[in-house]
């Protein structure tokens, strides 16, 4: 008969000091530590009772407009998107052309009849018991009047609306004799993939609805602007949910429901909510100032690849590459240079371009902060005085011009699959380089190591393994000396796109 084991028995041999003989045995049973399993609630009723009283339905009335002529495509069948901010509308049009569905930003009523006021509807939540409601900008954009419906049946009308189109956030102030039930902000950074969340709002007009799901992703960007920071969830989000809260199991707001990826027009398990930590700063400014004032540094930056960070010996291998420094900006005055790796701002670590944008945007104009950059193997700390973001700032990176290099003899490097030429003044003018001399990549062979590494035709090679090169002959000699097994690090410039790093390495 076999007995069920109760643990793992470990035999420990103790050697005596006399003659090196074995003088005893020690038996010790090791009992494994119990597995701790998080207990999910059997019901979310307690959270619903806590959250629902503070969630509102919103109806927004705009100016009287003439009827829109229906257009081809699925958007004309679902809603009139003329109230959606231009950057959001462009995103919708872009995704309409792609397979797999579209992003839908809610919530607009069908095309209005002639001479009828435009209407939109959505959700929101009370963040201040004195009567401040958070919602999406696209729910209340251009509204002349907003009607707020509370869960207890009260109806409040407001004309006091403040918006921030860049983040699709807005607040509505309402007047109430009594203090309103409210929600508090949660920490979206503390949420992890797999954590339970609840989406609350008025999908399809069904007020006080709640759906459950998990955090499916964090730090998502829809490519709308530099301030995107979405929590992805599979909790059902549908038309009418926009502006409603995404809450954790403590009933705290960790996101504002904004968009879904859909083929059918309804929820398909990919919803986006603006992260609470990104929203809170914006909402605070709308409450206190009525508008949003963002800090400005004046740089264009790129992602820092891990292999480049390792080769440059960047501390913690974390930072972003400064591609361009705009003239007459805080960055230029502080001495930041293209090619620098920017690692911290105001002691906050910078891991991505989006993180840098958010950190800078949160700095009030006139604030002096310390920026740390890594340049030529050395760390430099530079004081920077932040300015307010101009109305037109971040220039769009232009595509590389297709002008062919001049018909001159080039230098082939077959093992890399490239041809190099000396940059001439005429070629520099064609390619919009300020430099008059240098090393131009005349061609890149398809499927070559250089192509696989991302080296582009018409790139200007500035350094090879951190050593400056001035001519095609210089670059050839440096590239032939370098080790493909260890990887060759190139610092290059791209027409109108600034500095980038390219690591060319043989396959291992």
N, C-alpha and C positions, 0 to 999 in steps of 0.2 A: 504494500500500500504506500502510495506517495502522499507526502504532506505538502500543503501549500507553503512555500517559503515566506518567511516574515521579514526578510531583509537580506543584505549581502554580508556574509561572514568573511572577515579579513583576518588572516593568520599573520601575527607579528612575531618574528623570531628575535629573542633577546640573547646576545652573546655574552657569556661571562668573561670576567677579567682574568680568571685563573686558567692558564694553559690554552686559552682561546676556545674552550669547549662550550657547547650549548648547555645552558643551565636552566632554561625555562621557556615556556610558551605563554603567549598572552592572546586570548581570544577577545575580539571586539566586534559587536554587531553594528553595522552602519545602516540606519533607517533613513531612506530617502525623504527629503523635505517634501511636504505636501504641495501639490500644484495649486497655485492660487488662480482661480478663474473669476473674472469680473462678472458680477451678477447683473444682467439686464433687467430693467423693471418689467413686470408682467403687463403693466398698463402705463400710458402716458397721461392719465387723467389728471394727476396732480399738476403736471407741467401745463396742461391745457388750461386748467383753472387759474393758474398763475399768469399765463401769457395772454390768453385770448382777450381779456378785458382791455388790454392796452393796444390791441391791433384794430385798425380802422379801415373802412372802405372809403375810397376817394372818387369823386366825380368832378372833373375839371371842364369848365366851359370857356371856350375861346371866342375869338371874333367871328362875326358873321361872314361866311364865305360862300362863293358860288360852288355848284357841284363840279367835282373833278371828273373829267372824261376817263372812263376805265382804260387801263393799259393792259397790254398782254402780260401774262405771267401770273404766278400764284399770289404775288403780293396784292394785286387788285381784287382778288377774291376774298382776302382775309381782312385787310385793314388799310386805311389810307395812311401812308408813312410820311406825309408832308410835314408833320409836327415833330418827327424824329430829327435830332441834330444831324447836321450834314455828315459828320464823321461816322455816325452810326448808320446812316442811310447808305453811304458808300460801302460800308462793311456788308450790309445786307445784299446789296447788288452784287458784290464780289462773290459771296457765298451762294447766291442763286445760280451762278454759273458753274458751280462745282457739284460733283456727285456727292451723295450721302446726306442731302438735306441742307437746311439753312439755319442761320441764327435768327431767332425772332425776339424783337424787343417790344414788349407790350406797353401800353394798352390803349388802343384807339378804336373808337366805334367805326362801323362801316362807313363808306363814303356818304357824307351828309347830303341832304336834299338841298336844292337851290335856296339860297338866302337863309340857311339854317345855321345856328351857331355850332362850331366844331366842338365835339365832346370827346373826352378821353376818360378812362376809368382805370383804377388800380387799387393798390393797398398802401398802407403806411403803418407806422407805430409811434406811440407817444414816448418820447425820450425824456421829457421834462413835464412833471405834473402841472406846471403853470400853463401848459398848452402849446408845446412845441412838438410837431409831428415830422418824422423823417419819411421821405419817399424818394422815388426816382425823378430826375429832371424830365425824362421823356413822358412821365405821367402828367406833369403840370406845366410843361413848357408853354410859354405864351398865354397861359390861362389868365382870364380876367377875374374869374371867380372860382373858388373851390368849395365844394360841399363835402364835409366829413361826417361819416356815419359811424357812431360808436356801437359797441356790442350791446349796450344796455338800451338801445333805441334812440338815444339822443342824436340830434342833427345840428351841426355847427357849420356856419358859413364864414368863409374867410377871403379876404383880398390881399392878405399879407403873405407873399410868396417870395422866397429867395432861392436861387438856383446856381449850380455850378456845372455847366455843360461838359467841361473837360472830364469830369468823373461821373456824370449822369446822376448827381445827387441833388436833393432839394429839401427845404424845410417849409412847412406851412404853420403859421401861428394862428391859433384860435383863442377866442375869449370864452371862458367858462366861469360861472359863479363858484363852482366846486373844483377842488383839486382832482385832476384826472389820473386814472391808473396809468402807470408808466413802466417801462422796461429799462434795464441797465446794460451797458456795454460789456461784452465778454472779450476775452483775449484770443483773437483769431490765430495768432502765432503759436499759441499753446495747443491748438487743435492738431490732431494727427490723422493721417489717412486711416480710415476704418472707424473713427469715432462716430457715434450716433448724433444725428441732428434732426431737427424738425422744421419744416417750412410752413409758415402760417400766412394766410391772406384770404383773398376772395376769388378763387379761380372760377371763371365763367360766371361770375356774379354770385356764387354761393358764399355768402359772408361767413366769417369765422371758421374757415376750413383749415385743417392741419394734416400734413403728410409727413411720413417718417422715412429716413434714409441714413446714409453715412456720408462722411467726407470722402469724396472720390479722388480729389487732387487739391493741391495748394499752389498759390503763386501763378495761376493761369493768366495768360494774356490773350486778348482777342485781337491785338494789333491795332487798336483804335488810337491810342496815344501812349505817352511814356508813363502814365499814371495807372495803367491797368494793374489790378491786383485782385483776382477772383478766387473764391473758394468754389471748387467744383463739387456738386452733390448729385446723387441719384434720387433724392427726395423729389416727388412729383411737383413740378412747377408748371403752371399753365397760364393762359391769358387771364389777367386779373390778379395774379400773384405779384406783379412788379411793385417794388417798393416795400413789400412785406418783409418781416424779419425771418432770418434763418437762425434758430436758437440751439444752444447746447442743452444737455440734460439738466443743467442748473437753471434753465429758462433765461439765460443771458444771450444777447444778440451777438452773434459772431459773423453775420453777413447780412446784406440787403439783396433780396432776390431781384435779378435783373434780366437774365436772358436764358434761352434754352437752345440747344441744337436739335433740330427737328426735321423730319420729312413730311409728317402728317399735319403739322401745325399745333400738335399737342405734345405733352411730355413724353420723351423717349429715354429718360434716365440720364441726360447730360444737361444739368442746369448750372448756371453761374450766379454767384452772389458776391457782391463787392465786399471784400474782407473788412471786418469791423475796425481793425487797427488802421487801415487806410482811410476808412470813412470818418472815423471819429475826429481827426484833425480838421477835415473839411467841414463837417457839421458844426464843430465848435466855432470856426471862423464865420460861417453863415449866421450862427446865432449871435455872435458878439459884434460882427462888423457888417453883416448883410452881404458880403462878397468874400472872395478868396484871394489872398495875396500870397504868391509863391516866391520862394527864393530862386536865385539864378546864379549859376557859376560860369557858363559860357564855354562848355566843351561838348564835343561829340565823342562818344566812347564806344568801344567794342567789347565783346566777351573775351576773356583771357583764357585760352585753351590750357588745360592742365599741363600738357607736355611743354608748352612755351613757358608757363610759370616755373616749372622745374628747371628748365635750362637757364632762365634768367635769375634763378635762385631767389624768387620772390618769397618773403616770409609767409608761412602758412599756405603758400601757393594760392592766395586769394587776392583778387583785385579786378580792375578793368583797365583795358588799354585806352589811353587817350589818343583818339584818331585825329582830332582837329581842335585847335584852340582859337576861338573867335577873337578878332581884334577888338581892342578897347572894351574888354570884359573883365570881371573880377579874376578869372583864371589867368588871363594874359598879364594883368597887373601884378599878380602874385608870382609869376615866373613859371607856371605850369607849362610844359612843352609837349608837343605831339610826340608820341612814342613812350612817354612816361607810363608806368603802371600805377594807377591811383588805388591805394589800399584802404585808407580810412578818411573819414570826414567827421570832425567833432568827436573823435575817439570811437565812432561807430564804424564797424567793419563793412567794407563795400565788396559784395560778392558778385553782383550782376549790374548791368546798366540800369535796370528798373529800380534796383535798390538805391543806386546813387541818385536817381531822379527823385525818389521819394524822400531821401534824407535831405537833399538840397531844398526841395520844395517846402519842407517843414521848417526851414530856417527863416526867421523874420528878416526882412530887408534891414540892412545896417548892422547885422550881427557879424562879429568877427569870429571865425572858426579856424582851427588848424587842419590842414590837409596834408596827408602823408603820401608821398610818391616814391617809387623805386626807379632810379635812373642810373644806367651804366654801373650796375652792381652796388649802388649806394642808396641808402634811405635818406630822403630829404623831407623835412617838416616845414611847410610853408604857411604863413598866416594869410588868410583870405577874408576880405570883407564882402559878405553876400549882398547882392542887390536884388531888387524886385524883378520878377520875370517880365520882360517886355511883351507887348501885345503880339509881336511876331518874333519868335526866337529860333528854335531848332531848325536850321536849314535842312531841307531834304537832301539825302545823299543821291547824287546824280549817277546814272548808269555810266559805265566806262565808255568813252567815245570809241567809235569803230574805225576812226581814221587809221589807215595802214601806215606803218613806219616808212621812212623814205627808202628808196631803192638803193641800198648800200650793202657792202659786204658785211655779213654777220659772222659771229663766232658760235659754232655748234657745240653743245654738250650733250652727246647722245645718251649717256648714262642717265641724265636727268630728263631728257626729252625737251630741251629748250634751245632757243637761239637768242643770243644777246647782241645788242648793238649800242654804239655810243649815242647818247642823246644829243641832238643838235638843236640850235635855237629854233629852227623851223619846226622840227618835230615837237619841241616843248610847247610851242604856240598852238599847234594842232591838237595836242593832247591836254592843253590847259594846265601845264606845269609852270610853276614860278621859277624852278631851277632851269638853268641854261645848259648845264652839262650833267652827265651821270650815266647810269647803265639802264637801258630799256630792255624789257623782255619782248623781243620781236615776235616770237611764236612759242606756243606750248603744244606739244604733241598730244593728241587724244590718247588716253589710257596710260600716259607716262607717269612716273613717280611725281613729277612736278604738278601735273594735272590732278592727280589723286590728292595731293597736299593742298590744292586750292589756289595755286599760283596762277594769276591771270595774265593774259596777253596785255601789253601796254603798261604793265606795272613798272615802277621805277625802283630798282634795287638800291637801297641806301646802305645797308650793312650786311655782311656775311659773318655769322657767329660773332656778332658784336663789334666787328672791325669794319670801319668805313671803307667803301670802294668808290672810285671816281670814274672808272672807265670799264669797258667790256673786258679788256685784257686783265685789269685788276680783279674783276669779279671771277673770271675764268680761273685765274691762278688760285684764288681763295677757295673756290668751289672744288677744285681738283685736290687741294690739300685737305679739305674737310672730310670727315668720316660719315658715310651714309649709314653705317651700322649704328652710330651714336646719334645720328640725326644732324641735319644742317639747318640752323636757324637763320632765316632771312627777315630783315626788317625792310618793308617795302612801302611805297606810296602808291595810291591809286588816284586817277584823275578825279578831282572834286570830292574824294572820299577819304582823304587823309591817310594816316599811318596804320599799317596792319603788320602782324607777324605771321610768317608761314614756316612750318617745320616740315622739311623734306626728309624722309627716313625710309630706308630699305625695309621691306617686309621681313618679319622675324619668323 
